[in-house]
Amino acid sequence: MPIYEYRCNKGHSFDVMQRMADDALDTCEVCGAPAVRVLHAPAVHFKGSGFYNTDYGTSRRKRETEAAAKEGADKHDAKQKDKKASTDSSSSSPSPSSGTAD
């Protein structure tokens, strides 16, 4: 049975274990003032491209994650090569001579 939270007009809040089919309470258990059921957002988070697609271990999902990981590794390798090439070219460039001109 679910537990429902109620709040009265005077600020009291209380919890009641009720069946889903039971009617909501009208009065506060503490002071007898009118009370209403407090609603909360459910604790469900749907993330990603689709919960129905990512919740189950399918071979398609496995292929997608492997391809994404490989693509990320390829991009990382390319960045490392670019970085290395730029440091090599800057270190091999001739430095200005400090000698006298003839």
N, C-alpha and C positions, 0 to 999 in steps of 0.2 A: 504494500500500500504506500502511495506517495505521501510525503509530508508537505503541506501547504503553509505558506507564511501569510499571516493576516496583519493588517495595521488599522487601528481605529483613528477617529478624528482627533483624539486627545494625545496621540503620539505613542500609544502602547503598541508593541508588536509581539506577536505570539505565533507559535507553530502548532498545527493540528494534523494528526495522521488521519486521513480520510480515504475512502474509496473514490475512484474517479467518477463513479455514478452518483455519489452523494452530492446534495446541493451545497453551495457555498454558504458559510456562516454569515449572518447579518449583524450580529452584535459582538462586542468585545468581551472576552472572558474575564477581564480584570475590572472594567468599570461599567460595562453595559452600553457604551456608546456605539453608534453605527460603525461597522468595520467592513473593509474591502480586502479581497485577496490581492496580494502583491505578486506581480508577474516579473520573472527574470528571463534574460536571454539564455537560450540553451548553450551548453558547452560543446558545440560542434564546430569544427574548423575545416572547411574545404579549401585545400591549397593545391596549387599546381594546375596543370592543364585540364584536369578532370578527375574527380575522386573515383569515378567508376573505372577509369583507365589505369590509375596508379595504385589502387588498393589491392589488386590481385597480381600474383606473380606469373605473368605470361611470358612466353618466349619473345613476343614483340617488345614488351617493356624492357626485357633484359638486353635485347639488341639495341634499343634506343639509348639506354644508359651507357652501354659499352661504346657506342659510336660517339656519344657526347664526351666521354672520358678521353677517347682517342683524339678527338678534335681539339680538346683543351690541351692535351699533351703536345700535339703538333704545333699549336699556336705558341705554346711556351718555348718549344725548341726553336722556332723561327725567331722569336724575340731574343733568345740567347745568342743565336748566330748573328743577328743584326748588331747586338750590343758588342759582341766580340769583334766583329768586322770594323765597327766604328772606333773601338779602342786601338786596334792594330793599325789602322790607317793614320790615326793621330800620332801614334808613337813612332811610326816609320817616316813621317814627313820630316824633311830637312829642317834643322834649326838654323836661325840666322847666325851667320859667322861673326865672330867678335874680333877677327883679325883686321889688319889694315888693307886698304885697297891698293893695287899696283898701278 
